[in-house]
């Protein structure tokens, strides 16, 4: 199952809008270093990824659960995408 890691504090969003334009029920705050799992990943427009979360997360309003969200790709790294070779360790390249 692909694992997502927040590289910076960010928001997962229900819509492709700026986080300041979304209601608290439409965004999830994710601190830097937070790890969560996804079942599906697809690139979207404006440097965003569409993610289907393995388990719904609670939105900033404290009540709403979101499972399909958008993440700003420079802020989130997804490991283990389908078709991607597994990460097995450090690879040292012979580069002068």
N, CA, C and O atoms as a MOPAC input file, in Angstrom:
PM7 MOZYME 1SCF
protein

 N      0.85600 1    -1.17300 1     0.00000 1
 C      0.00000 1     0.00000 1     0.00000 1
 C      0.90100 1     1.23600 1     0.00000 1
 O      1.81700 1     1.32600 1     0.81700 1
 N      0.65800 1     2.18200 1    -0.89700 1
 C      1.49500 1     3.38600 1    -0.94000 1
 C      1.42500 1     4.19200 1     0.36400 1
 O      0.37500 1     4.32800 1     0.99100 1
 N      2.59000 1     4.71400 1     0.73500 1
 C      2.71400 1     5.51400 1     1.95100 1
 C      3.01200 1     6.94900 1     1.55500 1
 O      3.89200 1     7.19900 1     0.73200 1
 N      2.28000 1     7.90000 1     2.14100 1
 C      2.50100 1     9.31900 1     1.88500 1
 C      3.15100 1     9.95100 1     3.10800 1
 O      2.79100 1     9.65000 1     4.24600 1
 N      4.11700 1    10.83300 1     2.85300 1
 C      4.83800 1    11.51300 1     3.92400 1
 C      4.80900 1    13.00400 1     3.64600 1
 O      5.16500 1    13.44400 1     2.55300 1
 N      4.38700 1    13.78400 1     4.63400 1
 C      4.36200 1    15.23900 1     4.49600 1
 C      5.78900 1    15.77200 1     4.62900 1
 O      6.41900 1    15.59600 1     5.67100 1
 N      6.29500 1    16.41600 1     3.59300 1
 C      7.63600 1    16.99200 1     3.60500 1
 C      7.63900 1    18.40500 1     4.19400 1
 O      8.69600 1    18.95100 1     4.51200 1
 N      6.46100 1    18.98200 1     4.33200 1
 C      6.27200 1    20.31800 1     4.91900 1
 C      4.87800 1    20.33300 1     5.51200 1
 O      4.03700 1    19.51600 1     5.13800 1
 N      4.61900 1    21.25900 1     6.43900 1
 C      3.24300 1    21.33900 1     6.92800 1
 C      2.37400 1    21.81000 1     5.76800 1
 O      2.74000 1    22.72100 1     5.02500 1
 N      1.22100 1    21.17100 1     5.63200 1
 C      0.38200 1    21.41000 1     4.46900 1
 C     -1.06500 1    21.06000 1     4.78600 1
 O     -1.39200 1    20.64600 1     5.89800 1
 N     -1.91500 1    21.23400 1     3.79600 1
 C     -3.31600 1    20.83600 1     3.91000 1
 C     -3.63300 1    19.81600 1     2.83600 1
 O     -3.16800 1    19.94000 1     1.70300 1
 N     -4.42300 1    18.80700 1     3.18200 1
 C     -5.06800 1    17.93400 1     2.20800 1
 C     -6.42200 1    18.57000 1     1.97600 1
 O     -7.11400 1    18.92200 1     2.93100 1
 N     -6.81200 1    18.72400 1     0.71000 1
 C     -7.99700 1    19.52200 1     0.39700 1
 C     -9.03800 1    18.72500 1    -0.37800 1
 O     -8.70400 1    17.87000 1    -1.19800 1
 N    -10.29600 1    19.01900 1    -0.10300 1
 C    -11.39600 1    18.36300 1    -0.79400 1
 C    -11.55900 1    18.89300 1    -2.21600 1
 O    -12.10800 1    18.20500 1    -3.07700 1
 N    -11.08600 1    20.11100 1    -2.46400 1
 C    -11.18600 1    20.73700 1    -3.78700 1
 C     -9.85200 1    21.38000 1    -4.13600 1
 O     -9.04700 1    21.68200 1    -3.25500 1
 N     -9.62600 1    21.58600 1    -5.43000 1
 C     -8.40600 1    22.24400 1    -5.87700 1
 C     -8.55800 1    23.76100 1    -5.78600 1
 O     -8.65600 1    24.45400 1    -6.79800 1
 N     -8.57600 1    24.25100 1    -4.56800 1
 C     -8.61900 1    25.67800 1    -4.28300 1
 C     -7.54300 1    25.96000 1    -3.25200 1
 O     -7.03300 1    25.03600 1    -2.61900 1
 N     -7.19500 1    27.22100 1    -3.07900 1
 C     -6.27100 1    27.57800 1    -2.01300 1
 C     -6.89100 1    27.23500 1    -0.66500 1
 O     -8.10400 1    27.35200 1    -0.49100 1
 N     -6.07700 1    26.82000 1     0.27500 1
 C     -6.61400 1    26.41200 1     1.58000 1
 C     -7.36800 1    27.54000 1     2.27100 1
 O     -8.30300 1    27.28200 1     3.02800 1
 N     -6.97400 1    28.79100 1     2.02000 1
 C     -7.68300 1    29.92500 1     2.62700 1
 C     -9.08500 1    30.11100 1     2.03200 1
 O     -9.92400 1    30.78500 1     2.62900 1
 N     -9.33900 1    29.52000 1     0.86700 1
 C    -10.64800 1    29.62800 1     0.22200 1
 C    -11.57900 1    28.47000 1     0.58500 1
 O    -12.72400 1    28.43700 1     0.13400 1
 N    -11.10800 1    27.53000 1     1.38500 1
 C    -11.90800 1    26.36200 1     1.75300 1
 C    -12.42800 1    26.48800 1     3.18300 1
 O    -11.78200 1    27.08400 1     4.04500 1
 N    -13.58800 1    25.92400 1     3.41000 1
 C    -14.13800 1    25.85400 1     4.76800 1
 C    -13.34300 1    24.82800 1     5.56800 1
 O    -12.66200 1    23.97900 1     4.99200 1
 N    -13.42800 1    24.90500 1     6.87800 1
 C    -12.71100 1    23.96600 1     7.74800 1
 C    -13.11100 1    22.51600 1     7.47100 1
 O    -12.30700 1    21.60600 1     7.67700 1
 N    -14.33300 1    22.29300 1     7.01200 1
 C    -14.81000 1    20.93700 1     6.70800 1
 C    -14.23500 1    20.40700 1     5.39000 1
 O    -14.44700 1    19.24300 1     5.05200 1
 N    -13.51000 1    21.25200 1     4.64300 1
 C    -12.98300 1    20.85800 1     3.33900 1
 C    -11.46200 1    20.72000 1     3.31200 1
 O    -10.87600 1    20.58100 1     2.23800 1
 N    -10.81800 1    20.75700 1     4.47500 1
 C     -9.36100 1    20.64200 1     4.49800 1
 C     -8.90100 1    19.94500 1     5.77500 1
 O     -9.55100 1    20.00300 1     6.81900 1
 N     -7.74600 1    19.28100 1     5.64500 1
 C     -7.14100 1    18.55400 1     6.74700 1
 C     -5.72700 1    19.10200 1     6.92400 1
 O     -4.93100 1    19.06200 1     5.98600 1
 N     -5.40400 1    19.61200 1     8.10500 1
 C     -4.04300 1    20.07300 1     8.36800 1
 C     -3.15200 1    18.86400 1     8.60800 1
 O     -3.50300 1    17.96600 1     9.37200 1
 N     -1.98600 1    18.84400 1     7.94400 1
 C     -1.03200 1    17.74800 1     8.08500 1
 C      0.31800 1    18.36000 1     8.47100 1
 O      0.88800 1    19.13100 1     7.69900 1
 N      0.83300 1    18.02100 1     9.66100 1
 C      2.13700 1    18.55900 1    10.06400 1
 C      3.28600 1    17.88500 1     9.31000 1
 O      3.14400 1    16.76900 1     8.81000 1
 N      4.40900 1    18.57100 1     9.24000 1
 C      5.60000 1    18.01600 1     8.58600 1
 C      5.97400 1    16.70000 1     9.26000 1
 O      5.98900 1    16.60100 1    10.48700 1
 N      6.27900 1    15.68500 1     8.43800 1
 C      6.67500 1    14.37900 1     8.93800 1
 C      5.52800 1    13.40300 1     9.14700 1
 O      5.76300 1    12.22400 1     9.41200 1
 N      4.28600 1    13.87700 1     9.03100 1
 C      3.13100 1    12.99200 1     9.22900 1
 C      3.09600 1    11.93500 1     8.12600 1
 O      3.31000 1    12.24900 1     6.95500 1
 N      2.83100 1    10.70300 1     8.49500 1
 C      2.75900 1     9.58100 1     7.55200 1
 C      1.32400 1     9.08000 1     7.51000 1
 O      0.69200 1     8.90100 1     8.55200 1
 N      0.81000 1     8.85300 1     6.30400 1
 C     -0.51500 1     8.28200 1     6.13800 1
 C     -0.49500 1     7.40300 1     4.89900 1
 O      0.38600 1     7.53000 1     4.04800 1
 N     -1.46300 1     6.52000 1     4.80400 1
 C     -1.48200 1     5.54700 1     3.70700 1
 C     -2.61200 1     5.84700 1     2.73500 1
 O     -3.67400 1     6.34100 1     3.11400 1
 N     -2.35100 1     5.53400 1     1.46800 1
 C     -3.32800 1     5.77600 1     0.40900 1
 C     -3.53700 1     4.49800 1    -0.38500 1
 O     -2.64300 1     3.65700 1    -0.47400 1
 N     -4.72300 1     4.35800 1    -0.96100 1
 C     -4.99100 1     3.18900 1    -1.79600 1
 C     -4.88100 1     3.52300 1    -3.27900 1
 O     -4.64000 1     2.64200 1    -4.10300 1
 N     -5.05900 1     4.80400 1    -3.61600 1
 C     -4.96000 1     5.23400 1    -5.00900 1
 C     -4.27200 1     6.59400 1    -5.06600 1
 O     -4.43800 1     7.43100 1    -4.17900 1
 N     -3.49300 1     6.79400 1    -6.13500 1
 C     -2.77000 1     8.04800 1    -6.35100 1
 C     -2.84800 1     8.37400 1    -7.83400 1
 O     -2.68000 1     7.49300 1    -8.67700 1
 N     -3.10200 1     9.63100 1    -8.15200 1
 C     -3.10100 1    10.04900 1    -9.55800 1
 C     -2.62900 1    11.50100 1    -9.63500 1
 O     -3.00600 1    12.32000 1    -8.79700 1
 N     -1.81200 1    11.82000 1   -10.63000 1
 C     -1.42000 1    13.21600 1   -10.79700 1
 C     -2.62100 1    14.04700 1   -11.22000 1
 O     -3.50600 1    13.56200 1   -11.92400 1
 N     -2.64300 1    15.28400 1   -10.79100 1
 C     -3.71100 1    16.20400 1   -11.17300 1
 C     -3.06300 1    17.50000 1   -11.62900 1
 O     -1.84100 1    17.56600 1   -11.76000 1
 N     -3.84300 1    18.50600 1   -11.86600 1
 C     -3.32100 1    19.76800 1   -12.38800 1
 C     -2.71800 1    20.63900 1   -11.28900 1
 O     -2.94900 1    20.42200 1   -10.10000 1
 N     -1.94900 1    21.61700 1   -11.71700 1
 C     -1.35200 1    22.62200 1   -10.82500 1
 C     -0.47600 1    22.00200 1    -9.73500 1
 O     -0.54300 1    22.41400 1    -8.57700 1
 N      0.33900 1    21.01900 1   -10.09900 1
 C      1.27000 1    20.35100 1    -9.18600 1
 C      0.58100 1    19.67700 1    -8.00400 1
 O      1.13600 1    19.63700 1    -6.90600 1
 N     -0.60200 1    19.15600 1    -8.21300 1
 C     -1.32300 1    18.45900 1    -7.15300 1
 C     -1.45700 1    16.97900 1    -7.48200 1
 O     -1.40200 1    16.57300 1    -8.64300 1
 N     -1.63300 1    16.19000 1    -6.43400 1
 C     -1.93400 1    14.76900 1    -6.54900 1
 C     -3.34000 1    14.54000 1    -6.01600 1
 O     -3.75000 1    15.15400 1    -5.03100 1
 N     -4.06900 1    13.65500 1    -6.67200 1
 C     -5.34500 1    13.19900 1    -6.12900 1
 C     -5.03600 1    11.94500 1    -5.33100 1
 O     -4.37200 1    11.03700 1    -5.83300 1
 N     -5.50800 1    11.88500 1    -4.09600 1
 C     -5.24000 1    10.74800 1    -3.22300 1
 C     -6.54100 1    10.17200 1    -2.68200 1
 O     -7.44600 1    10.91500 1    -2.30300 1
 N     -6.62900 1     8.86100 1    -2.64800 1
 C     -7.71800 1     8.19200 1    -1.93700 1
 C     -7.07800 1     7.60400 1    -0.68600 1
 O     -6.26500 1     6.68300 1    -0.76900 1
 N     -7.44400 1     8.13400 1     0.46200 1
 C     -6.85400 1     7.71800 1     1.72000 1
 C     -7.31300 1     6.31800 1     2.10500 1
 O     -8.46600 1     5.95200 1     1.87600 1
 N     -6.41100 1     5.53800 1     2.68900 1
 C     -6.75600 1     4.19200 1     3.13100 1
 C     -7.80200 1     4.24900 1     4.24000 1
 O     -8.68500 1     3.39500 1     4.30800 1
 N     -7.70400 1     5.24500 1     5.10100 1
 C     -8.68400 1     5.48800 1     6.16600 1
 C     -9.02600 1     6.96700 1     6.14100 1
 O     -8.12500 1     7.79800 1     6.03100 1
 N    -10.29700 1     7.31700 1     6.24000 1
 C    -10.66300 1     8.73300 1     6.23500 1
 C     -9.99500 1     9.47200 1     7.39800 1
 O     -9.84100 1     8.92800 1     8.49100 1
 N     -9.60600 1    10.71700 1     7.13900 1
 C     -9.03500 1    11.56700 1     8.17300 1
 C    -10.02900 1    12.66900 1     8.52500 1
 O    -10.84800 1    13.06500 1     7.69500 1
 N     -9.95200 1    13.15500 1     9.75000 1
 C    -10.86300 1    14.19300 1    10.22300 1
 C    -10.41000 1    15.55400 1     9.72400 1
 O     -9.24000 1    15.91800 1     9.84200 1
 N    -11.35100 1    16.29900 1     9.16400 1
 C    -11.08000 1    17.64100 1     8.64200 1
 C    -10.84200 1    18.61100 1     9.79500 1
 O    -11.04000 1    18.26400 1    10.95900 1
 N    -10.42000 1    19.81700 1     9.46400 1
 C    -10.10000 1    20.83900 1    10.45600 1
 C    -11.28400 1    21.25900 1    11.30600 1
 O    -11.09400 1    21.86300 1    12.36100 1
 N    -12.51300 1    20.95300 1    10.87200 1
 C    -13.68400 1    21.30300 1    11.67900 1
 C    -13.88600 1    20.33400 1    12.84500 1
 O    -14.72200 1    20.58000 1    13.71400 1
 N    -13.12100 1    19.22400 1    12.87100 1
 C    -13.18800 1    18.26600 1    13.95600 1
 C    -14.31100 1    17.24400 1    13.84100 1
 O    -14.43400 1    16.37100 1    14.70000 1
 N    -15.12400 1    17.33400 1    12.80800 1
 C    -16.26400 1    16.42300 1    12.67400 1
 C    -16.29900 1    15.70700 1    11.32400 1
 O    -16.58400 1    14.51100 1    11.26800 1
 N    -16.01600 1    16.41300 1    10.25500 1
 C    -16.11400 1    15.86500 1     8.90200 1
 C    -14.95400 1    14.92300 1     8.62100 1
 O    -13.81200 1    15.20900 1     8.98200 1
 N    -15.24600 1    13.80200 1     7.97800 1
 C    -14.22000 1    12.83500 1     7.55700 1
 C    -14.05500 1    12.94500 1     6.04100 1
 O    -15.04000 1    12.94900 1     5.30300 1
 N    -12.81900 1    13.03200 1     5.58800 1
 C    -12.52600 1    13.10200 1     4.15700 1
 C    -11.69000 1    11.89600 1     3.75900 1
 O    -10.76800 1    11.50700 1     4.47600 1
 N    -12.01300 1    11.30700 1     2.61400 1
 C    -11.23600 1    10.16200 1     2.12100 1
 C    -10.60000 1    10.44100 1     0.76400 1
 O     -9.53300 1     9.90200 1     0.47100 1
 N    -11.22400 1    11.26900 1    -0.07300 1
 C    -10.63900 1    11.63500 1    -1.35700 1
 C    -10.20800 1    13.08500 1    -1.27100 1
 O    -11.02600 1    13.98100 1    -1.06400 1
 N     -8.88900 1    13.30600 1    -1.43700 1
 C     -8.32600 1    14.63100 1    -1.22500 1
 C     -7.28900 1    14.95200 1    -2.29300 1
 O     -6.85200 1    14.08200 1    -3.04700 1
 N     -6.91000 1    16.22400 1    -2.33500 1
 C     -5.82600 1    16.70200 1    -3.18700 1
 C     -4.69000 1    17.15600 1    -2.28600 1
 O     -4.91800 1    17.74100 1    -1.22600 1
 N     -3.45500 1    16.88200 1    -2.71800 1
 C     -2.26700 1    17.30500 1    -1.97600 1
 C     -1.33500 1    18.02300 1    -2.93300 1
 O     -1.19500 1    17.62100 1    -4.08800 1
 N     -0.70300 1    19.07400 1    -2.46200 1
 C      0.28600 1    19.80300 1    -3.25600 1
 C      1.54100 1    18.93500 1    -3.33700 1
 O      2.18000 1    18.66300 1    -2.32100 1
 N      1.88900 1    18.50300 1    -4.54800 1
 C      2.94100 1    17.49900 1    -4.72400 1
 C      4.29300 1    17.87800 1    -4.11900 1
 O      4.94700 1    16.99900 1    -3.55700 1
 N      4.75800 1    19.13500 1    -4.19600 1
 C      6.03500 1    19.43900 1    -3.53800 1
 C      6.00900 1    19.26600 1    -2.01500 1
 O      7.06800 1    19.16500 1    -1.39600 1
 N      4.83000 1    19.22900 1    -1.40600 1
 C      4.72500 1    19.08800 1     0.05000 1
 C      4.51400 1    17.64500 1     0.50200 1
 O      4.63100 1    17.35400 1     1.69300 1
 N      4.20600 1    16.73700 1    -0.42200 1
 C      3.90400 1    15.35000 1    -0.05800 1
 C      4.67000 1    14.39700 1    -0.97000 1
 O      4.65900 1    14.55100 1    -2.19200 1
 N      5.32800 1    13.42100 1    -0.37300 1
 C      6.01900 1    12.37300 1    -1.12300 1
 C      5.22900 1    11.08300 1    -0.95600 1
 O      4.83200 1    10.72900 1     0.15400 1
 N      5.00200 1    10.37900 1    -2.07200 1
 C      4.29200 1     9.10000 1    -2.00800 1
 C      5.27200 1     8.00700 1    -2.40500 1
 O      5.83700 1     8.02700 1    -3.49900 1
 N      5.46200 1     7.05400 1    -1.50000 1
 C      6.35000 1     5.91800 1    -1.75500 1
 C      5.51300 1     4.68600 1    -2.05000 1
 O      4.45500 1     4.48500 1    -1.45400 1
 N      5.99700 1     3.86300 1    -2.97400 1
 C      5.32800 1     2.60100 1    -3.26900 1
 C      4.14400 1     2.73800 1    -4.19600 1
 O      3.16900 1     1.99600 1    -4.08000 1
 N      4.22200 1     3.69300 1    -5.12500 1
 C      3.14500 1     3.83200 1    -6.10900 1
 C      3.12200 1     2.60100 1    -7.00600 1
 O      4.16700 1     2.00200 1    -7.25900 1
 N      1.93400 1     2.21300 1    -7.49100 1
 C      1.86700 1     1.07600 1    -8.42300 1
 C      2.77000 1     1.32100 1    -9.63000 1
 O      2.76800 1     2.41000 1   -10.20400 1
 N      3.53800 1     0.30800 1   -10.00800 1
 C      4.43700 1     0.42300 1   -11.14300 1
 C      5.79100 1     0.99900 1   -10.77900 1
 O      6.69200 1     1.04200 1   -11.61700 1
 N      5.94800 1     1.44400 1    -9.53900 1
 C      7.20800 1     2.01400 1    -9.08700 1
 C      8.00400 1     0.91100 1    -8.38400 1
 O      7.43700 1     0.16800 1    -7.58400 1
 N      9.28800 1     0.79200 1    -8.66100 1
 C     10.05700 1    -0.25900 1    -7.98400 1
 C     10.12900 1     0.02700 1    -6.48800 1
 O     10.18200 1     1.18900 1    -6.08600 1
 N     10.13200 1    -1.01200 1    -5.66100 1
 C     10.20700 1    -0.79300 1    -4.22200 1
 C     11.54200 1    -0.18600 1    -3.81400 1
 O     12.56500 1    -0.45100 1    -4.44500 1
 N     11.53600 1     0.62300 1    -2.76900 1
 C     12.75500 1     1.20500 1    -2.23900 1
 C     13.40000 1     0.14800 1    -1.35200 1
 O     12.79400 1    -0.31000 1    -0.38300 1
 N     14.63200 1    -0.24000 1    -1.68500 1
 C     15.28300 1    -1.31400 1    -0.95200 1
 C     16.48400 1    -0.84600 1    -0.14300 1
 O     17.01000 1    -1.62000 1     0.65700 1
 N     16.92500 1     0.36300 1    -0.31800 1
 C     18.08800 1     0.85100 1     0.42400 1
 C     18.85400 1     1.88600 1    -0.37600 1
 O     18.38700 1     2.35000 1    -1.41600 1
 N     20.00300 1     2.23800 1     0.10100 1
 C     20.81500 1     3.25800 1    -0.53100 1
 C     21.52500 1     2.67500 1    -1.75500 1
 O     22.06400 1     1.57000 1    -1.71000 1
 N     21.51200 1     3.42600 1    -2.82600 1
 C     22.20900 1     3.02100 1    -4.04100 1
 C     23.35600 1     4.01000 1    -4.23400 1
 O     23.11500 1     5.20400 1    -4.41300 1
 N     24.58800 1     3.53400 1    -4.20200 1
 C     25.74000 1     4.39500 1    -4.38800 1
 C     26.11500 1     4.38200 1    -5.86300 1
 O     26.35900 1     3.33000 1    -6.45300 1
 N     26.15600 1     5.56900 1    -6.44000 1
 C     26.51700 1     5.69800 1    -7.84800 1
 C     27.97300 1     6.08300 1    -7.98000 1
 O     28.49200 1     6.85000 1    -7.16900 1
 N     28.63500 1     5.55800 1    -8.99200 1
 C     30.04700 1     5.87600 1    -9.24600 1
 C     30.11400 1     7.16600 1   -10.05200 1
 O     30.36500 1     7.14700 1   -11.25700 1
 N     29.88700 1     8.27500 1    -9.38000 1
 C     29.91100 1     9.58200 1   -10.04700 1
 C     31.11800 1    10.35500 1    -9.54900 1
 O     31.28700 1    10.51400 1    -8.34000 1
 N     31.95900 1    10.83700 1   -10.44600 1
 C     33.15700 1    11.57200 1    -9.99600 1
 C     32.78400 1    12.92700 1    -9.41100 1
 O     33.66100 1    13.67800 1    -8.98400 1

